[in-house]
Amino acid sequence: MDHDLELIEIMDHDLELIEIMDHDLELIEIMDHDLELIEIMDHDLELIEIMDHDLELIEIIDHDLELLEIMDHDLELIEIMDHDLELIVIRFIYLIWLQVFYLTTWSRFS
């Protein structure tokens, strides 16, 4: 009988150990879930870094667009300057013509 009592106590202790192990398994499952969440968060951080890089590229593209607008304005100014050069050439030719006309007319009357 005494031996049975000892066995019952041992079995009772074993049941307590089994409950502890069961609780440990639950904790391991929770930790595993936490690891999955950490992996998801790590992936989210990578996505945030990619988005940050994309924002930098968008800023560069925006700056390039501003430069293109400036270049377009410069082209307009070049066209205006080209037109001004044409007017200068026309005026120069007109001045030469006036001088020739003046010289030929002056030589006739003198």
Z-matrix of the N, CA and C atoms (Angstrom, degrees):
N
C 1 1.428
C 2 1.538 1 110.48
N 3 1.281 2 111.75 1 -43.17
C 4 1.452 3 118.06 2 179.02
C 5 1.533 4 109.90 3 -62.37
N 6 1.281 5 113.98 4 -38.50
C 7 1.460 6 119.33 5 177.56
C 8 1.535 7 110.39 6 -64.50
N 9 1.315 8 117.63 7 -39.31
C 10 1.467 9 121.86 8 178.10
C 11 1.526 10 111.10 9 -63.29
N 12 1.287 11 115.10 10 -39.35
C 13 1.469 12 119.25 11 178.64
C 14 1.530 13 110.41 12 -63.72
N 15 1.311 14 114.72 13 -40.76
C 16 1.476 15 118.08 14 177.92
C 17 1.525 16 110.38 15 -63.73
N 18 1.317 17 116.07 16 -41.34
C 19 1.461 18 119.73 17 178.57
C 20 1.524 19 111.39 18 -64.02
N 21 1.304 20 116.63 19 -39.77
C 22 1.459 21 121.39 20 178.59
C 23 1.538 22 109.57 21 -63.86
N 24 1.316 23 115.54 22 -41.36
C 25 1.476 24 118.74 23 178.05
C 26 1.535 25 110.79 24 -64.37
N 27 1.323 26 115.05 25 -41.54
C 28 1.476 27 118.91 26 178.24
C 29 1.523 28 109.59 27 -63.55
N 30 1.310 29 117.46 28 -43.55
C 31 1.463 30 121.06 29 179.15
C 32 1.526 31 110.60 30 -64.20
N 33 1.325 32 114.83 31 -39.24
C 34 1.467 33 118.79 32 177.65
C 35 1.543 34 110.03 33 -63.02
N 36 1.308 35 115.67 34 -42.82
C 37 1.470 36 120.21 35 177.12
C 38 1.534 37 110.39 36 -63.37
N 39 1.336 38 116.61 37 -40.51
C 40 1.463 39 120.66 38 177.16
C 41 1.530 40 110.99 39 -61.76
N 42 1.315 41 116.85 40 -40.17
C 43 1.461 42 120.06 41 177.42
C 44 1.526 43 111.13 42 -62.78
N 45 1.304 44 116.82 43 -40.00
C 46 1.464 45 120.31 44 176.66
C 47 1.528 46 110.27 45 -62.47
N 48 1.337 47 116.25 46 -42.60
C 49 1.464 48 120.25 47 178.20
C 50 1.524 49 110.95 48 -63.69
N 51 1.331 50 116.59 49 -39.74
C 52 1.460 51 120.90 50 178.09
C 53 1.531 52 110.03 51 -62.61
N 54 1.348 53 116.71 52 -41.89
C 55 1.466 54 120.40 53 177.57
C 56 1.530 55 110.87 54 -63.12
N 57 1.325 56 116.18 55 -40.22
C 58 1.464 57 120.14 56 177.88
C 59 1.532 58 109.65 57 -64.37
N 60 1.305 59 116.45 58 -44.06
C 61 1.456 60 119.92 59 179.34
C 62 1.533 61 111.04 60 -63.99
N 63 1.330 62 116.35 61 -38.82
C 64 1.456 63 120.61 62 177.02
C 65 1.532 64 109.94 63 -62.16
N 66 1.316 65 116.02 64 -42.73
C 67 1.473 66 120.35 65 177.09
C 68 1.540 67 110.05 66 -63.55
N 69 1.321 68 116.86 67 -40.24
C 70 1.464 69 120.62 68 177.16
C 71 1.530 70 111.33 69 -61.85
N 72 1.326 71 116.37 70 -39.90
C 73 1.461 72 119.84 71 177.46
C 74 1.537 73 111.08 72 -62.28
N 75 1.325 74 115.39 73 -40.74
C 76 1.468 75 118.89 74 176.70
C 77 1.534 76 110.56 75 -61.32
N 78 1.331 77 115.66 76 -42.00
C 79 1.468 78 119.58 77 178.54
C 80 1.523 79 111.02 78 -64.30
N 81 1.328 80 116.31 79 -38.92
C 82 1.471 81 119.82 80 178.22
C 83 1.531 82 109.82 81 -63.93
N 84 1.329 83 117.47 82 -40.74
C 85 1.464 84 120.13 83 177.37
C 86 1.529 85 110.96 84 -62.94
N 87 1.336 86 116.27 85 -41.33
C 88 1.465 87 119.84 86 177.79
C 89 1.527 88 109.91 87 -63.24
N 90 1.335 89 116.43 88 -43.49
C 91 1.459 90 119.31 89 179.22
C 92 1.531 91 111.05 90 -63.96
N 93 1.313 92 116.73 91 -38.10
C 94 1.463 93 120.21 92 177.39
C 95 1.530 94 110.22 93 -62.57
N 96 1.315 95 115.70 94 -43.08
C 97 1.468 96 119.62 95 177.01
C 98 1.530 97 110.14 96 -62.55
N 99 1.327 98 116.83 97 -40.74
C 100 1.463 99 120.46 98 177.77
C 101 1.540 100 110.91 99 -61.25
N 102 1.327 101 116.48 100 -39.45
C 103 1.461 102 119.92 101 177.59
C 104 1.528 103 111.19 102 -63.24
N 105 1.319 104 116.40 103 -40.24
C 106 1.461 105 119.95 104 176.68
C 107 1.521 106 110.49 105 -61.64
N 108 1.337 107 115.96 106 -42.17
C 109 1.469 108 119.63 107 178.40
C 110 1.524 109 110.93 108 -64.11
N 111 1.318 110 116.64 109 -38.79
C 112 1.463 111 120.38 110 178.52
C 113 1.536 112 109.89 111 -63.85
N 114 1.326 113 116.98 112 -41.10
C 115 1.465 114 120.13 113 176.90
C 116 1.527 115 111.13 114 -62.73
N 117 1.333 116 116.27 115 -40.90
C 118 1.469 117 120.01 116 177.49
C 119 1.525 118 109.94 117 -63.23
N 120 1.329 119 116.62 118 -43.30
C 121 1.463 120 120.32 119 179.36
C 122 1.535 121 110.74 120 -63.95
N 123 1.331 122 116.09 121 -38.51
C 124 1.466 123 119.72 122 177.81
C 125 1.533 124 110.40 123 -63.23
N 126 1.322 125 115.33 124 -42.08
C 127 1.459 126 119.22 125 176.77
C 128 1.535 127 110.60 126 -62.86
N 129 1.332 128 116.36 127 -40.90
C 130 1.466 129 120.30 128 177.60
C 131 1.530 130 110.92 129 -61.07
N 132 1.318 131 116.48 130 -39.62
C 133 1.468 132 119.51 131 177.85
C 134 1.521 133 110.87 132 -63.70
N 135 1.318 134 116.83 133 -40.20
C 136 1.473 135 119.82 134 176.46
C 137 1.527 136 110.62 135 -61.50
N 138 1.344 137 115.55 136 -41.72
C 139 1.468 138 119.04 137 178.47
C 140 1.529 139 110.80 138 -64.43
N 141 1.318 140 116.95 139 -38.47
C 142 1.464 141 120.68 140 178.07
C 143 1.530 142 110.00 141 -63.59
N 144 1.329 143 117.29 142 -41.40
C 145 1.463 144 120.45 143 177.26
C 146 1.533 145 110.67 144 -62.47
N 147 1.333 146 116.65 145 -41.16
C 148 1.464 147 120.33 146 177.80
C 149 1.520 148 109.97 147 -63.22
N 150 1.334 149 116.54 148 -43.18
C 151 1.468 150 119.97 149 179.18
C 152 1.527 151 110.38 150 -64.14
N 153 1.318 152 116.76 151 -37.49
C 154 1.464 153 120.12 152 178.17
C 155 1.529 154 109.62 153 -63.79
N 156 1.312 155 116.48 154 -42.56
C 157 1.466 156 120.56 155 177.26
C 158 1.532 157 109.92 156 -62.61
N 159 1.329 158 116.75 157 -41.54
C 160 1.465 159 120.44 158 178.05
C 161 1.523 160 110.93 159 -61.10
N 162 1.326 161 116.54 160 -39.73
C 163 1.462 162 119.35 161 178.06
C 164 1.525 163 111.02 162 -63.44
N 165 1.319 164 116.19 163 -39.58
C 166 1.469 165 119.41 164 176.81
C 167 1.525 166 110.28 165 -62.19
N 168 1.338 167 116.53 166 -41.49
C 169 1.465 168 119.94 167 178.36
C 170 1.525 169 110.97 168 -64.38
N 171 1.329 170 116.43 169 -38.57
C 172 1.466 171 119.91 170 178.54
C 173 1.528 172 109.95 171 -63.94
N 174 1.335 173 117.06 172 -40.25
C 175 1.461 174 120.14 173 177.29
C 176 1.528 175 110.72 174 -63.27
N 177 1.330 176 116.71 175 -40.21
C 178 1.474 177 120.46 176 178.24
C 179 1.526 178 109.80 177 -64.00
N 180 1.330 179 116.67 178 -44.53
C 181 1.463 180 120.57 179 179.28
C 182 1.532 181 110.08 180 -62.52
N 183 1.334 182 116.23 181 -40.65
C 184 1.460 183 119.95 182 178.15
C 185 1.524 184 110.35 183 -61.57
N 186 1.323 185 116.01 184 -42.89
C 187 1.466 186 120.01 185 178.01
C 188 1.535 187 109.94 186 -63.58
N 189 1.319 188 117.31 187 -40.79
C 190 1.467 189 120.78 188 177.67
C 191 1.528 190 111.12 189 -61.49
N 192 1.331 191 116.27 190 -38.87
C 193 1.462 192 119.24 191 177.91
C 194 1.522 193 111.12 192 -64.19
N 195 1.326 194 115.68 193 -39.54
C 196 1.470 195 118.60 194 176.51
C 197 1.526 196 110.45 195 -62.45
N 198 1.332 197 116.26 196 -41.94
C 199 1.467 198 119.32 197 178.11
C 200 1.528 199 111.47 198 -63.59
N 201 1.322 200 116.62 199 -38.45
C 202 1.465 201 119.97 200 177.77
C 203 1.530 202 111.16 201 -63.49
N 204 1.337 203 115.63 202 -38.94
C 205 1.464 204 118.62 203 177.06
C 206 1.524 205 110.43 204 -63.92
N 207 1.332 206 116.34 205 -41.14
C 208 1.468 207 120.05 206 177.87
C 209 1.532 208 110.12 207 -63.25
N 210 1.334 209 116.30 208 -43.21
C 211 1.468 210 119.63 209 178.99
C 212 1.525 211 111.06 210 -63.42
N 213 1.332 212 116.50 211 -38.34
C 214 1.458 213 120.19 212 177.75
C 215 1.529 214 109.84 213 -62.81
N 216 1.318 215 116.45 214 -42.77
C 217 1.465 216 120.54 215 176.89
C 218 1.532 217 110.32 216 -62.21
N 219 1.326 218 116.26 217 -41.61
C 220 1.471 219 120.14 218 177.78
C 221 1.525 220 111.25 219 -61.17
N 222 1.325 221 116.65 220 -39.72
C 223 1.464 222 119.69 221 177.72
C 224 1.525 223 111.22 222 -63.08
N 225 1.319 224 115.91 223 -39.35
C 226 1.460 225 118.88 224 176.57
C 227 1.526 226 110.21 225 -62.10
N 228 1.336 227 116.59 226 -41.63
C 229 1.463 228 119.74 227 178.68
C 230 1.532 229 111.09 228 -64.63
N 231 1.322 230 116.36 229 -38.24
C 232 1.476 231 119.77 230 178.20
C 233 1.520 232 110.08 231 -63.80
N 234 1.331 233 116.81 232 -40.43
C 235 1.463 234 119.58 233 177.75
C 236 1.529 235 110.67 234 -62.94
N 237 1.328 236 116.35 235 -40.67
C 238 1.466 237 119.81 236 177.42
C 239 1.532 238 110.25 237 -63.18
N 240 1.335 239 115.71 238 -43.91
C 241 1.470 240 119.41 239 179.21
C 242 1.533 241 110.62 240 -63.68
N 243 1.314 242 116.59 241 -37.68
C 244 1.463 243 120.13 242 177.72
C 245 1.526 244 110.09 243 -62.55
N 246 1.309 245 115.95 244 -43.59
C 247 1.458 246 119.57 245 177.03
C 248 1.532 247 110.73 246 -62.44
N 249 1.330 248 116.62 247 -41.25
C 250 1.473 249 120.57 248 177.32
C 251 1.524 250 110.94 249 -61.00
N 252 1.317 251 117.39 250 -39.72
C 253 1.466 252 120.60 251 177.56
C 254 1.523 253 111.31 252 -63.42
N 255 1.313 254 115.83 253 -40.17
C 256 1.466 255 119.15 254 177.20
C 257 1.526 256 109.76 255 -60.82
N 258 1.320 257 117.22 256 -42.53
C 259 1.462 258 120.42 257 178.82
C 260 1.523 259 111.30 258 -64.52
N 261 1.325 260 116.40 259 -39.06
C 262 1.473 261 119.90 260 178.58
C 263 1.519 262 110.26 261 -63.62
N 264 1.323 263 116.96 262 -43.18
C 265 1.466 264 120.51 263 179.29
C 266 1.532 265 109.75 264 -63.21
N 267 1.321 266 116.32 265 -43.71
C 268 1.468 267 119.79 266 178.83
C 269 1.533 268 109.73 267 -61.14
N 270 1.304 269 117.44 268 -44.62
C 271 1.471 270 120.27 269 178.95
C 272 1.536 271 110.87 270 -63.84
N 273 1.311 272 116.24 271 -40.25
C 274 1.459 273 119.74 272 179.02
C 275 1.532 274 110.50 273 -62.29
N 276 1.318 275 115.66 274 -45.39
C 277 1.473 276 120.04 275 177.96
C 278 1.530 277 109.79 276 -62.20
N 279 1.312 278 117.02 277 -40.79
C 280 1.464 279 120.80 278 178.86
C 281 1.527 280 110.54 279 -63.39
N 282 1.340 281 117.03 280 -41.67
C 283 1.461 282 119.87 281 178.29
C 284 1.524 283 111.41 282 -63.85
N 285 1.318 284 117.51 283 -40.61
C 286 1.468 285 120.53 284 177.09
C 287 1.524 286 109.57 285 -63.13
N 288 1.318 287 116.12 286 -44.11
C 289 1.454 288 119.90 287 178.81
C 290 1.531 289 111.15 288 -60.30
N 291 1.366 290 115.47 289 -42.10
C 292 1.466 291 118.53 290 177.85
C 293 1.526 292 111.41 291 -62.52
N 294 1.305 293 116.81 292 -41.40
C 295 1.469 294 119.32 293 179.45
C 296 1.523 295 110.87 294 -64.40
N 297 1.322 296 115.02 295 -43.99
C 298 1.478 297 117.96 296 178.50
C 299 1.524 298 109.58 297 -62.56
N 300 1.311 299 116.12 298 -43.78
C 301 1.459 300 119.94 299 179.31
C 302 1.527 301 110.45 300 -62.66
N 303 1.305 302 115.10 301 -43.92
C 304 1.465 303 119.13 302 179.65
C 305 1.530 304 110.60 303 -62.63
N 306 1.331 305 116.27 304 -45.24
C 307 1.464 306 119.95 305 -178.95
C 308 1.534 307 111.31 306 -64.72
N 309 1.308 308 116.97 307 -42.08
C 310 1.464 309 119.02 308 -179.91
C 311 1.514 310 110.76 309 -69.74
N 312 1.294 311 117.07 310 -38.13
C 313 1.456 312 120.45 311 178.43
C 314 1.526 313 109.96 312 -70.01
N 315 1.272 314 119.01 313 -41.09
C 316 1.471 315 123.70 314 179.92
C 317 1.527 316 110.18 315 -65.22
N 318 1.315 317 115.53 316 -39.88
C 319 1.463 318 117.99 317 -179.24
C 320 1.531 319 111.19 318 -69.25
N 321 1.279 320 119.00 319 -28.40
C 322 1.460 321 121.43 320 177.34
C 323 1.532 322 111.30 321 -70.07
N 324 1.289 323 115.01 322 -39.40
C 325 1.464 324 118.63 323 -176.72
C 326 1.511 325 113.10 324 -86.88
N 327 1.232 326 118.69 325 -9.90
C 328 1.455 327 118.01 326 -178.12
C 329 1.483 328 114.80 327 -97.84
